Amino acid sequence: MKFICLLILSGIPLLPLAQPISKTKHVFIITTDGFRWQEMFTGADSLLINNIKYTSDTALTNAMYWDASVELRRKKLMPFFWNVIAKKGQLYGNRLFNNKVNMKNAYKISYPGYNEILTGYADLRVSSNAPVNNRNINILEYLNRQPAYSGKVVAFSSWNIFPYIINEGRSGIPVNSGYEMLEEDSAGNNTLINQVQLGIADKKHTRYDMLTYLGAREYIRAQHPKILFLGLGETDESAHDSRYDLYLQQASMADKMIADLWYHIQTDPFYKDNTTFIITTDHGRGNNTKSWSTHNLFTKGSGETWLAMIGPDIIPSGEIKADQQTYANQLVSTIALLLGERFETSHPVGKPVFLLNPGKEKYTIGKGR
């Protein structure tokens, strides 16, 4: 057992076993769009938080998010991540320790990033954010085809391109995205959320994250899905608007929503002690004062991301400081491993981030290995 724990703690990517012994029955995949590893691991950036070009009220923003200590600063910004996940889960991607998480796709923008996260494949053909149905099979679709999960897979997203990324028509997975109305029942659930959505005059391609989250939480309460994708988007929107103060606020709000969701599932007997959260982002951003607000193939830092996991099978090793490289294309095999499934596609996918039972590898996840 000590040997197993040491291998898992090391985070070394290894092949999955044939029959993993896992407590995980449900997986929630959560993303916060374009949120940099720099803020995740070191909190607010002093050069940006005090720059009036990017922060409208520097005094207030400093009071909310600044501290001279890195440890306290990141806790101010992301208290759930650093008070809970850092104690009960794992955090990857602090490049100050040469612990790296990267996207493998060449483009470093959202659609290719989410395709990579959900399919385990950095497809060169997926090169833009255009509303085109994804030809690749994703882990949500695959699980929805399995008897144990059929009809129990759902996606909620703020960005309105997700029905195409997940290919809602082909996959049969319900995707509530953008300002799409929520289904209501005889009890009037979601009525208030829909009324708020109808009252928003300037609807953009990204819905307010709080509305997305509230819709997802109500669905979880009423329907108890086994697999959930939750895509939050306002961090990216604020960054593209060059509003660092709002970017920090949205990141902090995402932390609060994830904390609320974790509390909800830990107080629900259906989910308690059998649900794993996998939390990440679709791309990085520029890594200096001038480029932080953008991301693309030519902007250095755009492929640098992070990963957090918490659940009954995640060894509570906290912030991973080992010198290692992890990629977004490893997440689908990690999810399959946790659920004891065999995600087979026409393309190879990355190895799991960790191994549940080393030494008994029987099969690989994804053809072509």
C-alpha positions, 0 to 999 in steps of 0.5 A: 500500500505504501508503494501504491501511495508513493506512486500516486503522490509522484503524479507519474503518468502511467497506464491504467489497470484492467479493473481499478478499485475505485470509490468514484461513481460520479465525476464533475468536470469544471472549467474556468475559462482562461484563468492563468496559473500565475494567479492560481498559485501566486494570487494577484499580480502586483504589476497588474493590480496597481496598474490603472490601465487594467484596474479601475480602483486599485485601493479597493482591489488591493484591499480585497486581494493583495498581501505581501505573502504569496500563501496568504495572497492566493488564499485571499483570491481562491480560499476553497482551492487553498483551504480545502483542495490543497489539504484534501486533493491535488493541485498541479501546475506551479511552474515555480517548482517546474511542475507544468501543465500544458495544452498540446493543441497548437492554437491556444484558444478555447474550442481547441482547448475544450476539445482537447480536455474532453476528447484527449486529442489535440486535433489540428483540424479544430483550429478556431472558435467557429460554431461547427459541430465537433467530429471527435467523440468526447468522454461525455458522449462515450459515458452517455452510451454506457448503460451505467450512465445513459441519460445521466450525463449533462453539461452547463456552460456560460459560453454559447459554443459548447453545444457545438464542442460537445456536439449536442445533436449527435451525442444526445447530451443535454447542453444548457449554454449561453442564455438558453432558457432552463427547463421548468417543472410544475413546481416552478423551478428555474422560473426566477433564473429564466426571468433574470435571463429574459431581463438582460438586454445586452446578451453576449455570447457568454452568460453570467457565470452565476446564472449558469451555476444556479441552473446547474445546481438546480439540475443536480438537486432535481435530477442527480446526474452522474457526470456533469460538465460545468463551464464557467467563462467570465474570467476570460471575458474580463481579461479580454476586456483588459479589466484585471480587477474584474478578472480577479473578482470573477476568479474569486466568484468561481472559487465560491461557486465551486466551494458551494457545489462541493458542500452541496454534494458532500451533504447529499447522500447520493454524491457524498464520498463517491464524487470526484471534481476535476477542475482546470482551464482551457488555455493560459494567457500572456505571461507579462504585463502587456500580454496578460489579457490575450492568448493565441499561438503567438503569445508566450504563456498561452499554453500554460495551464493548471489542474486541480482534483479532489475526491475519494480516490485522490490522495491528499498530497496538496500542491504538487511540487515535483518536477514533472509535465502533465497535459490536458489530453490526460484528463479523459483517461484519468476520468475513465480510470476513476470510473473503471471504464475503457474510453476507446476512440480512433485516436490515441489519448494521454495516459492517466495523471495517476494510477490506482493500482500499479503493476497490474496494467492490462489495457491502454485507454485509446487505440493506437498505443 
